[in-house]
Amino acid sequence: MAWEDAFWEIHKEITKLKLRKQFDAQLEKMKFQDHHKFHDTRDQWSYARDKVVKEYHEKKSKKSS
């Protein structure tokens, strides 16, 4: 997948789920963590997306239980 496609797909998913604030907060936290320091931007965005989407689905499943 091309870089632009990856960023566009992540942006669409985050926007669709209305997780922009959480996504931006996760990226901000990652700036100061050494183990994310040398990852490229695409990897950082993918990790942040995976984390906030996972948390979103976990919260959603807890509410429905």
All heavy atoms as TSV, in Angstrom:
chain	resi	resn	atom	element	x	y	z
A	1	MET	N	N	0.846	-1.176	0.000
A	1	MET	CA	C	0.000	0.000	0.000
A	1	MET	C	C	0.890	1.237	0.000
A	1	MET	O	O	1.864	1.321	0.725
A	1	MET	CB	C	-0.887	-0.022	1.250
A	1	MET	CG	C	-1.832	1.142	1.330
A	1	MET	SD	S	-2.868	1.272	2.814
A	1	MET	CE	C	-3.648	-0.303	2.890
A	2	ALA	N	N	0.521	2.185	-0.823
A	2	ALA	CA	C	1.285	3.432	-0.895
A	2	ALA	C	C	1.099	4.231	0.392
A	2	ALA	O	O	0.096	4.083	1.093
A	2	ALA	CB	C	0.825	4.263	-2.090
A	3	TRP	N	N	2.066	5.078	0.675
A	3	TRP	CA	C	2.026	5.884	1.901
A	3	TRP	C	C	0.752	6.720	1.964
A	3	TRP	O	O	0.087	6.761	2.987
A	3	TRP	CB	C	3.244	6.814	1.941
A	3	TRP	CG	C	4.488	6.121	2.324
A	3	TRP	CD1	C	5.187	5.209	1.577
A	3	TRP	CD2	C	5.198	6.239	3.544
A	3	TRP	NE1	N	6.277	4.783	2.262
A	3	TRP	CE2	C	6.311	5.402	3.477
A	3	TRP	CE3	C	4.990	7.000	4.692
A	3	TRP	CZ2	C	7.217	5.290	4.516
A	3	TRP	CZ3	C	5.898	6.893	5.716
A	3	TRP	CH2	C	7.002	6.037	5.624
A	4	GLU	N	N	0.433	7.383	0.844
A	4	GLU	CA	C	-0.744	8.252	0.834
A	4	GLU	C	C	-2.011	7.452	1.097
A	4	GLU	O	O	-2.917	7.920	1.790
A	4	GLU	CB	C	-0.873	8.984	-0.508
A	4	GLU	CG	C	0.284	9.894	-0.839
A	4	GLU	CD	C	1.444	9.151	-1.517
A	4	GLU	OE1	O	1.269	8.003	-1.947
A	4	GLU	OE2	O	2.528	9.742	-1.591
A	5	ASP	N	N	-2.077	6.244	0.539
A	5	ASP	CA	C	-3.249	5.393	0.739
A	5	ASP	C	C	-3.390	5.008	2.208
A	5	ASP	O	O	-4.499	5.007	2.743
A	5	ASP	CB	C	-3.159	4.129	-0.115
A	5	ASP	CG	C	-3.223	4.418	-1.611
A	5	ASP	OD1	O	-3.735	5.487	-1.990
A	5	ASP	OD2	O	-2.754	3.571	-2.391
A	6	ALA	N	N	-2.286	4.700	2.837
A	6	ALA	CA	C	-2.317	4.320	4.250
A	6	ALA	C	C	-2.830	5.480	5.099
A	6	ALA	O	O	-3.704	5.296	5.955
A	6	ALA	CB	C	-0.924	3.898	4.720
A	7	PHE	N	N	-2.312	6.681	4.865
A	7	PHE	CA	C	-2.753	7.842	5.631
A	7	PHE	C	C	-4.231	8.133	5.384
A	7	PHE	O	O	-4.973	8.456	6.309
A	7	PHE	CB	C	-1.912	9.082	5.300
A	7	PHE	CG	C	-0.498	8.988	5.786
A	7	PHE	CD1	C	0.561	9.194	4.921
A	7	PHE	CD2	C	-0.213	8.705	7.108
A	7	PHE	CE1	C	1.870	9.109	5.358
A	7	PHE	CE2	C	1.096	8.612	7.570
A	7	PHE	CZ	C	2.129	8.817	6.684
A	8	TRP	N	N	-4.664	8.013	4.133
A	8	TRP	CA	C	-6.060	8.274	3.795
A	8	TRP	C	C	-6.987	7.254	4.469
A	8	TRP	O	O	-8.029	7.632	5.009
A	8	TRP	CB	C	-6.251	8.273	2.287
A	8	TRP	CG	C	-7.665	8.518	1.883
A	8	TRP	CD1	C	-8.508	7.647	1.265
A	8	TRP	CD2	C	-8.439	9.704	2.096
A	8	TRP	NE1	N	-9.735	8.217	1.083
A	8	TRP	CE2	C	-9.722	9.483	1.580
A	8	TRP	CE3	C	-8.162	10.936	2.684
A	8	TRP	CZ2	C	-10.720	10.436	1.644
A	8	TRP	CZ3	C	-9.171	11.888	2.724
A	8	TRP	CH2	C	-10.424	11.638	2.212
A	9	GLU	N	N	-6.624	5.985	4.434
A	9	GLU	CA	C	-7.447	4.943	5.055
A	9	GLU	C	C	-7.549	5.144	6.574
A	9	GLU	O	O	-8.621	4.997	7.156
A	9	GLU	CB	C	-6.890	3.552	4.744
A	9	GLU	CG	C	-7.030	3.139	3.289
A	9	GLU	CD	C	-8.467	3.056	2.833
A	9	GLU	OE1	O	-9.330	2.584	3.598
A	9	GLU	OE2	O	-8.738	3.485	1.699
A	10	ILE	N	N	-6.431	5.480	7.192
A	10	ILE	CA	C	-6.430	5.727	8.633
A	10	ILE	C	C	-7.307	6.936	8.941
A	10	ILE	O	O	-8.138	6.900	9.852
A	10	ILE	CB	C	-4.993	5.918	9.166
A	10	ILE	CG1	C	-4.236	4.597	9.072
A	10	ILE	CG2	C	-5.003	6.461	10.595
A	10	ILE	CD1	C	-2.749	4.710	9.327
A	11	HIS	N	N	-7.145	7.995	8.174
A	11	HIS	CA	C	-7.941	9.208	8.383
A	11	HIS	C	C	-9.435	8.908	8.242
A	11	HIS	O	O	-10.244	9.344	9.071
A	11	HIS	CB	C	-7.525	10.288	7.383
A	11	HIS	CG	C	-8.416	11.484	7.383
A	11	HIS	ND1	N	-8.412	12.410	8.398
A	11	HIS	CD2	C	-9.364	11.880	6.504
A	11	HIS	CE1	C	-9.317	13.337	8.134
A	11	HIS	NE2	N	-9.914	13.033	6.992
A	12	LYS	N	N	-9.823	8.169	7.214
A	12	LYS	CA	C	-11.231	7.834	7.005
A	12	LYS	C	C	-11.797	7.031	8.168
A	12	LYS	O	O	-12.898	7.305	8.641
A	12	LYS	CB	C	-11.414	7.035	5.705
A	12	LYS	CG	C	-11.416	7.880	4.477
A	12	LYS	CD	C	-11.788	7.183	3.183
A	12	LYS	CE	C	-11.900	5.710	3.189
A	12	LYS	NZ	N	-12.129	5.103	1.891
A	13	GLU	N	N	-11.040	6.030	8.637
A	13	GLU	CA	C	-11.521	5.189	9.731
A	13	GLU	C	C	-11.673	5.983	11.023
A	13	GLU	O	O	-12.689	5.871	11.720
A	13	GLU	CB	C	-10.579	4.011	9.946
A	13	GLU	CG	C	-11.048	3.048	10.999
A	13	GLU	CD	C	-10.174	1.827	11.143
A	13	GLU	OE1	O	-9.084	1.766	10.536
A	13	GLU	OE2	O	-10.584	0.930	11.894
A	14	ILE	N	N	-10.674	6.805	11.340
A	14	ILE	CA	C	-10.706	7.610	12.559
A	14	ILE	C	C	-11.860	8.613	12.508
A	14	ILE	O	O	-12.580	8.802	13.493
A	14	ILE	CB	C	-9.351	8.328	12.765
A	14	ILE	CG1	C	-8.235	7.318	13.032
A	14	ILE	CG2	C	-9.431	9.370	13.870
A	14	ILE	CD1	C	-8.424	6.481	14.271
A	15	THR	N	N	-12.066	9.220	11.367
A	15	THR	CA	C	-13.146	10.187	11.204
A	15	THR	C	C	-14.507	9.505	11.300
A	15	THR	O	O	-15.420	10.009	11.969
A	15	THR	CB	C	-13.012	10.921	9.857
A	15	THR	OG1	O	-11.723	11.534	9.795
A	15	THR	CG2	C	-14.089	11.979	9.693
A	16	LYS	N	N	-14.633	8.361	10.671
A	16	LYS	CA	C	-15.898	7.620	10.680
A	16	LYS	C	C	-16.305	7.227	12.101
A	16	LYS	O	O	-17.469	7.333	12.475
A	16	LYS	CB	C	-15.761	6.366	9.813
A	16	LYS	CG	C	-16.987	5.492	9.777
A	16	LYS	CD	C	-16.726	4.253	8.947
A	16	LYS	CE	C	-17.834	3.246	9.128
A	16	LYS	NZ	N	-17.479	1.957	8.538
A	17	LEU	N	N	-15.341	6.807	12.898
A	17	LEU	CA	C	-15.613	6.382	14.273
A	17	LEU	C	C	-15.591	7.544	15.268
A	17	LEU	O	O	-15.806	7.333	16.463
A	17	LEU	CB	C	-14.601	5.312	14.700
A	17	LEU	CG	C	-14.644	4.010	13.920
A	17	LEU	CD1	C	-13.496	3.098	14.338
A	17	LEU	CD2	C	-15.979	3.310	14.093
A	18	LYS	N	N	-15.303	8.738	14.780
A	18	LYS	CA	C	-15.241	9.955	15.609
A	18	LYS	C	C	-14.229	9.806	16.746
A	18	LYS	O	O	-14.511	10.107	17.902
A	18	LYS	CB	C	-16.620	10.304	16.150
A	18	LYS	CG	C	-17.612	10.590	15.054
A	18	LYS	CD	C	-18.981	10.878	15.578
A	18	LYS	CE	C	-19.907	11.096	14.387
A	18	LYS	NZ	N	-21.295	11.146	14.769
A	19	LEU	N	N	-13.035	9.356	16.370
A	19	LEU	CA	C	-11.972	9.132	17.348
A	19	LEU	C	C	-10.788	10.074	17.150
A	19	LEU	O	O	-9.687	9.795	17.613
A	19	LEU	CB	C	-11.482	7.676	17.248
A	19	LEU	CG	C	-12.498	6.598	17.566
A	19	LEU	CD1	C	-11.942	5.223	17.249
A	19	LEU	CD2	C	-12.917	6.682	19.014
A	20	ARG	N	N	-11.001	11.184	16.484
A	20	ARG	CA	C	-9.897	12.084	16.164
A	20	ARG	C	C	-9.172	12.583	17.422
A	20	ARG	O	O	-7.944	12.632	17.465
A	20	ARG	CB	C	-10.422	13.268	15.342
A	20	ARG	CG	C	-9.354	14.170	14.819
A	20	ARG	CD	C	-8.526	13.437	13.829
A	20	ARG	NE	N	-7.377	14.223	13.460
A	20	ARG	CZ	C	-6.572	13.904	12.490
A	20	ARG	NH1	N	-6.794	12.834	11.775
A	20	ARG	NH2	N	-5.543	14.644	12.222
A	21	LYS	N	N	-9.920	12.956	18.433
A	21	LYS	CA	C	-9.313	13.484	19.653
A	21	LYS	C	C	-8.430	12.424	20.325
A	21	LYS	O	O	-7.309	12.703	20.736
A	21	LYS	CB	C	-10.407	13.949	20.623
A	21	LYS	CG	C	-9.931	14.933	21.657
A	21	LYS	CD	C	-11.002	15.321	22.645
A	21	LYS	CE	C	-12.171	16.012	21.995
A	21	LYS	NZ	N	-13.164	16.492	22.996
A	22	GLN	N	N	-8.933	11.186	20.416
A	22	GLN	CA	C	-8.168	10.099	21.027
A	22	GLN	C	C	-6.942	9.748	20.181
A	22	GLN	O	O	-5.866	9.477	20.714
A	22	GLN	CB	C	-9.041	8.855	21.200
A	22	GLN	CG	C	-10.167	9.026	22.176
A	22	GLN	CD	C	-11.442	9.531	21.528
A	22	GLN	OE1	O	-11.413	10.280	20.561
A	22	GLN	NE2	N	-12.580	9.112	22.068
A	23	PHE	N	N	-7.104	9.758	18.864
A	23	PHE	CA	C	-6.008	9.452	17.945
A	23	PHE	C	C	-4.888	10.485	18.102
A	23	PHE	O	O	-3.715	10.127	18.233
A	23	PHE	CB	C	-6.538	9.428	16.508
A	23	PHE	CG	C	-5.488	9.188	15.461
A	23	PHE	CD1	C	-4.968	7.919	15.270
A	23	PHE	CD2	C	-5.047	10.220	14.655
A	23	PHE	CE1	C	-4.004	7.687	14.293
A	23	PHE	CE2	C	-4.090	9.994	13.675
A	23	PHE	CZ	C	-3.570	8.727	13.498
A	24	ASP	N	N	-5.261	11.756	18.106
A	24	ASP	CA	C	-4.258	12.817	18.264
A	24	ASP	C	C	-3.568	12.734	19.619
A	24	ASP	O	O	-2.356	12.939	19.724
A	24	ASP	CB	C	-4.899	14.191	18.085
A	24	ASP	CG	C	-5.302	14.466	16.637
A	24	ASP	OD1	O	-4.789	13.786	15.733
A	24	ASP	OD2	O	-6.140	15.359	16.426
A	25	ALA	N	N	-4.334	12.407	20.658
A	25	ALA	CA	C	-3.749	12.273	21.999
A	25	ALA	C	C	-2.758	11.107	22.035
A	25	ALA	O	O	-1.693	11.217	22.653
A	25	ALA	CB	C	-4.847	12.063	23.031
A	26	GLN	N	N	-3.096	10.018	21.378
A	26	GLN	CA	C	-2.197	8.861	21.338
A	26	GLN	C	C	-0.906	9.207	20.601
A	26	GLN	O	O	0.182	8.859	21.046
A	26	GLN	CB	C	-2.886	7.662	20.674
A	26	GLN	CG	C	-2.028	6.420	20.612
A	26	GLN	CD	C	-1.608	5.906	21.969
A	26	GLN	OE1	O	-2.366	5.963	22.926
A	26	GLN	NE2	N	-0.410	5.390	22.050
A	27	LEU	N	N	-1.014	9.906	19.484
A	27	LEU	CA	C	0.188	10.321	18.754
A	27	LEU	C	C	1.050	11.238	19.607
A	27	LEU	O	O	2.284	11.132	19.595
A	27	LEU	CB	C	-0.195	11.039	17.452
A	27	LEU	CG	C	-0.688	10.164	16.318
A	27	LEU	CD1	C	-1.124	11.041	15.147
A	27	LEU	CD2	C	0.369	9.167	15.865
A	28	GLU	N	N	0.415	12.117	20.351
A	28	GLU	CA	C	1.150	13.043	21.226
A	28	GLU	C	C	1.896	12.272	22.320
A	28	GLU	O	O	3.059	12.563	22.614
A	28	GLU	CB	C	0.185	14.058	21.843
A	28	GLU	CG	C	0.853	15.183	22.572
A	28	GLU	CD	C	1.682	16.092	21.678
A	28	GLU	OE1	O	1.375	16.225	20.486
A	28	GLU	OE2	O	2.672	16.655	22.201
A	29	LYS	N	N	1.240	11.290	22.923
A	29	LYS	CA	C	1.897	10.462	23.949
A	29	LYS	C	C	3.104	9.740	23.364
A	29	LYS	O	O	4.142	9.622	24.005
A	29	LYS	CB	C	0.926	9.420	24.496
A	29	LYS	CG	C	0.030	9.900	25.593
A	29	LYS	CD	C	-0.589	8.746	26.338
A	29	LYS	CE	C	-1.833	8.266	25.634
A	29	LYS	NZ	N	-2.559	7.216	26.351
A	30	MET	N	N	2.953	9.257	22.145
A	30	MET	CA	C	4.005	8.464	21.515
A	30	MET	C	C	5.249	9.291	21.212
A	30	MET	O	O	6.352	8.743	21.151
A	30	MET	CB	C	3.479	7.816	20.229
A	30	MET	CG	C	2.467	6.720	20.501
A	30	MET	SD	S	1.558	6.183	19.050
A	30	MET	CE	C	2.851	5.734	17.923
A	31	LYS	N	N	5.095	10.594	21.047
A	31	LYS	CA	C	6.248	11.464	20.763
A	31	LYS	C	C	7.311	11.370	21.847
A	31	LYS	O	O	8.492	11.542	21.579
A	31	LYS	CB	C	5.805	12.920	20.654
A	31	LYS	CG	C	5.146	13.286	19.371
A	31	LYS	CD	C	4.831	14.776	19.377
A	31	LYS	CE	C	4.074	15.172	18.149
A	31	LYS	NZ	N	3.733	16.607	18.164
A	32	PHE	N	N	6.880	11.124	23.078
A	32	PHE	CA	C	7.800	11.138	24.205
A	32	PHE	C	C	8.204	9.749	24.681
A	32	PHE	O	O	8.883	9.609	25.680
A	32	PHE	CB	C	7.174	11.928	25.361
A	32	PHE	CG	C	6.815	13.328	24.949
A	32	PHE	CD1	C	5.499	13.675	24.713
A	32	PHE	CD2	C	7.798	14.275	24.756
A	32	PHE	CE1	C	5.162	14.965	24.309
A	32	PHE	CE2	C	7.483	15.568	24.359
A	32	PHE	CZ	C	6.158	15.905	24.130
A	33	GLN	N	N	7.794	8.717	23.952
A	33	GLN	CA	C	8.138	7.349	24.326
A	33	GLN	C	C	9.293	6.864	23.455
A	33	GLN	O	O	9.222	6.900	22.228
A	33	GLN	CB	C	6.925	6.431	24.161
A	33	GLN	CG	C	5.779	6.797	25.082
A	33	GLN	CD	C	4.525	5.990	24.823
A	33	GLN	OE1	O	4.359	5.401	23.762
A	33	GLN	NE2	N	3.640	5.973	25.802
A	34	ASP	N	N	10.356	6.402	24.099
A	34	ASP	CA	C	11.566	6.010	23.380
A	34	ASP	C	C	11.344	4.893	22.369
A	34	ASP	O	O	11.955	4.892	21.308
A	34	ASP	CB	C	12.656	5.577	24.369
A	34	ASP	CG	C	13.225	6.753	25.134
A	34	ASP	OD1	O	13.104	7.905	24.651
A	34	ASP	OD2	O	13.786	6.520	26.221
A	35	HIS	N	N	10.480	3.940	22.676
A	35	HIS	CA	C	10.320	2.815	21.762
A	35	HIS	C	C	9.556	3.182	20.483
A	35	HIS	O	O	9.528	2.401	19.548
A	35	HIS	CB	C	9.678	1.607	22.462
A	35	HIS	CG	C	8.374	1.891	23.112
A	35	HIS	ND1	N	8.294	2.453	24.378
A	35	HIS	CD2	C	7.112	1.698	22.705
A	35	HIS	CE1	C	7.023	2.588	24.703
A	35	HIS	NE2	N	6.283	2.142	23.710
A	36	HIS	N	N	8.992	4.388	20.403
A	36	HIS	CA	C	8.340	4.846	19.170
A	36	HIS	C	C	9.196	5.887	18.447
A	36	HIS	O	O	8.868	6.286	17.336
A	36	HIS	CB	C	6.976	5.476	19.481
A	36	HIS	CG	C	5.974	4.496	19.987
A	36	HIS	ND1	N	5.461	3.484	19.219
A	36	HIS	CD2	C	5.392	4.368	21.197
A	36	HIS	CE1	C	4.603	2.793	19.929
A	36	HIS	NE2	N	4.559	3.286	21.146
A	37	LYS	N	N	10.264	6.281	19.054
A	37	LYS	CA	C	11.071	7.393	18.572
A	37	LYS	C	C	11.594	7.203	17.141
A	37	LYS	O	O	11.597	8.139	16.352
A	37	LYS	CB	C	12.242	7.598	19.530
A	37	LYS	CG	C	12.972	8.883	19.365
A	37	LYS	CD	C	14.002	9.029	20.458
A	37	LYS	CE	C	14.495	10.435	20.540
A	37	LYS	NZ	N	15.348	10.645	21.701
A	38	PHE	N	N	12.006	6.002	16.799
A	38	PHE	CA	C	12.642	5.792	15.506
A	38	PHE	C	C	11.745	5.113	14.479
A	38	PHE	O	O	12.206	4.714	13.421
A	38	PHE	CB	C	13.938	5.000	15.688
A	38	PHE	CG	C	14.935	5.742	16.535
A	38	PHE	CD1	C	15.208	5.333	17.825
A	38	PHE	CD2	C	15.561	6.869	16.053
A	38	PHE	CE1	C	16.106	6.031	18.614
A	38	PHE	CE2	C	16.459	7.582	16.828
A	38	PHE	CZ	C	16.743	7.155	18.116
A	39	HIS	N	N	10.456	5.013	14.781
A	39	HIS	CA	C	9.519	4.476	13.797
A	39	HIS	C	C	9.121	5.583	12.834
A	39	HIS	O	O	9.041	6.748	13.214
A	39	HIS	CB	C	8.265	3.927	14.476
A	39	HIS	CG	C	8.518	2.704	15.287
A	39	HIS	ND1	N	7.771	2.396	16.392
A	39	HIS	CD2	C	9.431	1.715	15.183
A	39	HIS	CE1	C	8.200	1.273	16.914
A	39	HIS	NE2	N	9.229	0.845	16.202
A	40	ASP	N	N	8.866	5.202	11.579
A	40	ASP	CA	C	8.435	6.229	10.638
A	40	ASP	C	C	6.983	6.622	10.911
A	40	ASP	O	O	6.275	5.986	11.689
A	40	ASP	CB	C	8.641	5.781	9.186
A	40	ASP	CG	C	7.860	4.535	8.822
A	40	ASP	OD1	O	6.747	4.347	9.345
A	40	ASP	OD2	O	8.357	3.757	7.987
A	41	THR	N	N	6.560	7.677	10.280
A	41	THR	CA	C	5.237	8.252	10.545
A	41	THR	C	C	4.116	7.268	10.249
A	41	THR	O	O	3.149	7.181	10.998
A	41	THR	CB	C	5.050	9.531	9.709
A	41	THR	OG1	O	6.137	10.410	9.980
A	41	THR	CG2	C	3.748	10.222	10.039
A	42	ARG	N	N	4.251	6.516	9.171
A	42	ARG	CA	C	3.204	5.553	8.819
A	42	ARG	C	C	3.047	4.507	9.909
A	42	ARG	O	O	1.926	4.158	10.283
A	42	ARG	CB	C	3.519	4.895	7.477
A	42	ARG	CG	C	2.469	3.894	7.051
A	42	ARG	CD	C	2.686	3.347	5.682
A	42	ARG	NE	N	4.032	2.840	5.499
A	42	ARG	CZ	C	4.461	2.261	4.398
A	42	ARG	NH1	N	3.666	2.118	3.371
A	42	ARG	NH2	N	5.701	1.832	4.306
A	43	ASP	N	N	4.148	4.019	10.454
A	43	ASP	CA	C	4.078	3.030	11.538
A	43	ASP	C	C	3.456	3.629	12.795
A	43	ASP	O	O	2.686	2.976	13.487
A	43	ASP	CB	C	5.466	2.477	11.859
A	43	ASP	CG	C	6.024	1.599	10.758
A	43	ASP	OD1	O	5.222	1.087	9.934
A	43	ASP	OD2	O	7.249	1.422	10.722
A	44	GLN	N	N	3.789	4.874	13.086
A	44	GLN	CA	C	3.219	5.539	14.254
A	44	GLN	C	C	1.712	5.717	14.092
A	44	GLN	O	O	0.949	5.471	15.018
A	44	GLN	CB	C	3.889	6.887	14.481
A	44	GLN	CG	C	5.314	6.774	14.936
A	44	GLN	CD	C	5.989	8.121	15.074
A	44	GLN	OE1	O	5.406	9.164	14.791
A	44	GLN	NE2	N	7.244	8.100	15.505
A	45	TRP	N	N	1.294	6.141	12.917
A	45	TRP	CA	C	-0.141	6.319	12.662
A	45	TRP	C	C	-0.875	4.986	12.749
A	45	TRP	O	O	-1.961	4.909	13.316
A	45	TRP	CB	C	-0.362	6.943	11.284
A	45	TRP	CG	C	-0.341	8.438	11.282
A	45	TRP	CD1	C	0.573	9.249	11.895
A	45	TRP	CD2	C	-1.280	9.285	10.643
A	45	TRP	NE1	N	0.260	10.559	11.651
A	45	TRP	CE2	C	-0.870	10.609	10.875
A	45	TRP	CE3	C	-2.402	9.060	9.865
A	45	TRP	CZ2	C	-1.568	11.695	10.384
A	45	TRP	CZ3	C	-3.099	10.144	9.359
A	45	TRP	CH2	C	-2.682	11.442	9.631
A	46	SER	N	N	-0.284	3.940	12.185
A	46	SER	CA	C	-0.922	2.617	12.221
A	46	SER	C	C	-1.066	2.130	13.659
A	46	SER	O	O	-2.117	1.613	14.043
A	46	SER	CB	C	-0.112	1.601	11.417
A	46	SER	OG	O	-0.146	1.917	10.062
A	47	TYR	N	N	-0.021	2.296	14.443
A	47	TYR	CA	C	-0.059	1.866	15.838
A	47	TYR	C	C	-1.125	2.649	16.610
A	47	TYR	O	O	-1.921	2.069	17.356
A	47	TYR	CB	C	1.313	2.059	16.493
A	47	TYR	CG	C	1.332	1.652	17.937
A	47	TYR	CD1	C	1.572	0.337	18.303
A	47	TYR	CD2	C	1.083	2.571	18.948
A	47	TYR	CE1	C	1.584	-0.055	19.644
A	47	TYR	CE2	C	1.086	2.198	20.282
A	47	TYR	CZ	C	1.336	0.887	20.615
A	47	TYR	OH	O	1.333	0.514	21.938
A	48	ALA	N	N	-1.137	3.969	16.432
A	48	ALA	CA	C	-2.112	4.810	17.134
A	48	ALA	C	C	-3.534	4.441	16.722
A	48	ALA	O	O	-4.424	4.348	17.569
A	48	ALA	CB	C	-1.835	6.290	16.857
A	49	ARG	N	N	-3.749	4.212	15.439
A	49	ARG	CA	C	-5.077	3.811	14.972
A	49	ARG	C	C	-5.484	2.496	15.603
A	49	ARG	O	O	-6.593	2.359	16.120
A	49	ARG	CB	C	-5.108	3.673	13.457
A	49	ARG	CG	C	-6.498	3.252	12.948
A	49	ARG	CD	C	-6.550	2.368	11.742
A	49	ARG	NE	N	-5.531	1.353	11.721
A	49	ARG	CZ	C	-4.933	0.959	10.602
A	49	ARG	NH1	N	-5.232	1.493	9.451
A	49	ARG	NH2	N	-4.023	0.014	10.649
A	50	ASP	N	N	-4.601	1.509	15.553
A	50	ASP	CA	C	-4.916	0.196	16.113
A	50	ASP	C	C	-5.277	0.305	17.593
A	50	ASP	O	O	-6.229	-0.323	18.052
A	50	ASP	CB	C	-3.741	-0.765	15.935
A	50	ASP	CG	C	-3.481	-1.116	14.476
A	50	ASP	OD1	O	-4.360	-0.866	13.630
A	50	ASP	OD2	O	-2.394	-1.638	14.189
A	51	LYS	N	N	-4.539	1.115	18.307
A	51	LYS	CA	C	-4.777	1.242	19.752
A	51	LYS	C	C	-6.115	1.915	20.050
A	51	LYS	O	O	-6.895	1.411	20.851
A	51	LYS	CB	C	-3.637	2.019	20.403
A	51	LYS	CG	C	-3.805	2.129	21.895
A	51	LYS	CD	C	-2.516	2.333	22.595
A	51	LYS	CE	C	-2.777	2.355	24.089
A	51	LYS	NZ	N	-1.611	2.159	24.856
A	52	VAL	N	N	-6.409	3.040	19.407
A	52	VAL	CA	C	-7.657	3.748	19.721
A	52	VAL	C	C	-8.880	2.996	19.209
A	52	VAL	O	O	-9.926	2.998	19.865
A	52	VAL	CB	C	-7.666	5.217	19.231
A	52	VAL	CG1	C	-6.586	6.019	19.919
A	52	VAL	CG2	C	-7.567	5.332	17.751
A	53	VAL	N	N	-8.761	2.315	18.083
A	53	VAL	CA	C	-9.891	1.538	17.565
A	53	VAL	C	C	-10.155	0.334	18.472
A	53	VAL	O	O	-11.308	0.009	18.769
A	53	VAL	CB	C	-9.648	1.108	16.103
A	53	VAL	CG1	C	-10.668	0.080	15.646
A	53	VAL	CG2	C	-9.678	2.328	15.188
A	54	LYS	N	N	-9.096	-0.300	18.951
A	54	LYS	CA	C	-9.248	-1.425	19.873
A	54	LYS	C	C	-9.943	-0.972	21.156
A	54	LYS	O	O	-10.884	-1.620	21.627
A	54	LYS	CB	C	-7.885	-2.019	20.202
A	54	LYS	CG	C	-7.925	-3.172	21.170
A	54	LYS	CD	C	-6.521	-3.658	21.480
A	54	LYS	CE	C	-6.546	-4.654	22.620
A	54	LYS	NZ	N	-5.214	-4.929	23.131
A	55	GLU	N	N	-9.495	0.154	21.720
A	55	GLU	CA	C	-10.117	0.688	22.929
A	55	GLU	C	C	-11.577	1.040	22.678
A	55	GLU	O	O	-12.436	0.803	23.523
A	55	GLU	CB	C	-9.361	1.922	23.419
A	55	GLU	CG	C	-8.006	1.600	24.002
A	55	GLU	CD	C	-7.194	2.838	24.346
A	55	GLU	OE1	O	-7.647	3.979	24.058
A	55	GLU	OE2	O	-6.095	2.672	24.896
A	56	TYR	N	N	-11.866	1.606	21.519
A	56	TYR	CA	C	-13.241	1.963	21.156
A	56	TYR	C	C	-14.140	0.730	21.147
A	56	TYR	O	O	-15.229	0.737	21.719
A	56	TYR	CB	C	-13.245	2.648	19.784
A	56	TYR	CG	C	-14.611	2.827	19.179
A	56	TYR	CD1	C	-15.447	3.863	19.600
A	56	TYR	CD2	C	-15.070	1.978	18.177
A	56	TYR	CE1	C	-16.698	4.040	19.046
A	56	TYR	CE2	C	-16.319	2.142	17.620
A	56	TYR	CZ	C	-17.132	3.175	18.053
A	56	TYR	OH	O	-18.371	3.339	17.502
A	57	HIS	N	N	-13.666	-0.339	20.494
A	57	HIS	CA	C	-14.472	-1.561	20.414
A	57	HIS	C	C	-14.607	-2.240	21.777
A	57	HIS	O	O	-15.655	-2.822	22.071
A	57	HIS	CB	C	-13.894	-2.527	19.379
A	57	HIS	CG	C	-14.108	-2.049	17.967
A	57	HIS	ND1	N	-15.353	-1.844	17.432
A	57	HIS	CD2	C	-13.229	-1.732	16.991
A	57	HIS	CE1	C	-15.237	-1.420	16.191
A	57	HIS	NE2	N	-13.958	-1.347	15.895
A	58	GLU	N	N	-13.577	-2.183	22.603
A	58	GLU	CA	C	-13.665	-2.745	23.951
A	58	GLU	C	C	-14.706	-2.004	24.790
A	58	GLU	O	O	-15.507	-2.617	25.480
A	58	GLU	CB	C	-12.299	-2.712	24.638
A	58	GLU	CG	C	-11.333	-3.735	24.108
A	58	GLU	CD	C	-9.939	-3.607	24.688
A	58	GLU	OE1	O	-9.651	-2.638	25.435
A	58	GLU	OE2	O	-9.108	-4.483	24.395
A	59	LYS	N	N	-14.697	-0.677	24.726
A	59	LYS	CA	C	-15.680	0.114	25.469
A	59	LYS	C	C	-17.079	-0.144	24.951
A	59	LYS	O	O	-18.031	-0.238	25.724
A	59	LYS	CB	C	-15.353	1.607	25.353
A	59	LYS	CG	C	-14.199	2.052	26.193
A	59	LYS	CD	C	-13.961	3.533	26.039
A	59	LYS	CE	C	-12.744	3.989	26.806
A	59	LYS	NZ	N	-12.490	5.417	26.619
A	60	LYS	N	N	-17.197	-0.250	23.649
A	60	LYS	CA	C	-18.503	-0.481	23.031
A	60	LYS	C	C	-19.071	-1.853	23.439
A	60	LYS	O	O	-20.244	-1.964	23.731
A	60	LYS	CB	C	-18.378	-0.397	21.513
A	60	LYS	CG	C	-19.680	-0.372	20.780
A	60	LYS	CD	C	-19.455	-0.143	19.313
A	60	LYS	CE	C	-20.763	-0.155	18.558
A	60	LYS	NZ	N	-20.568	0.019	17.131
A	61	SER	N	N	-18.209	-2.861	23.491
A	61	SER	CA	C	-18.689	-4.190	23.870
A	61	SER	C	C	-19.039	-4.261	25.356
A	61	SER	O	O	-19.943	-4.984	25.750
A	61	SER	CB	C	-17.655	-5.266	23.508
A	61	SER	OG	O	-16.505	-5.152	24.321
A	62	LYS	N	N	-18.336	-3.495	26.195
A	62	LYS	CA	C	-18.657	-3.452	27.625
A	62	LYS	C	C	-20.014	-2.803	27.860
A	62	LYS	O	O	-20.780	-3.223	28.705
A	62	LYS	CB	C	-17.592	-2.687	28.401
A	62	LYS	CG	C	-16.355	-3.478	28.684
A	62	LYS	CD	C	-15.394	-2.685	29.534
A	62	LYS	CE	C	-14.134	-3.475	29.800
A	62	LYS	NZ	N	-13.185	-2.710	30.613
A	63	LYS	N	N	-20.310	-1.755	27.086
A	63	LYS	CA	C	-21.580	-1.058	27.239
A	63	LYS	C	C	-22.751	-1.957	26.834
A	63	LYS	O	O	-23.813	-1.887	27.431
A	63	LYS	CB	C	-21.607	0.211	26.396
A	63	LYS	CG	C	-20.818	1.341	26.991
A	63	LYS	CD	C	-20.956	2.594	26.155
A	63	LYS	CE	C	-20.169	3.742	26.753
A	63	LYS	NZ	N	-20.297	4.952	25.959
A	64	SER	N	N	-22.552	-2.765	25.798
A	64	SER	CA	C	-23.640	-3.618	25.321
A	64	SER	C	C	-23.835	-4.854	26.181
A	64	SER	O	O	-24.852	-5.529	26.097
A	64	SER	CB	C	-23.404	-4.030	23.870
A	64	SER	OG	O	-22.263	-4.846	23.772
A	65	SER	N	N	-22.873	-5.154	27.036
A	65	SER	CA	C	-22.976	-6.330	27.916
A	65	SER	C	C	-23.821	-6.068	29.132
A	65	SER	O	O	-24.017	-5.054	29.629
A	65	SER	CB	C	-21.605	-6.782	28.390
A	65	SER	OG	O	-20.824	-7.172	27.298
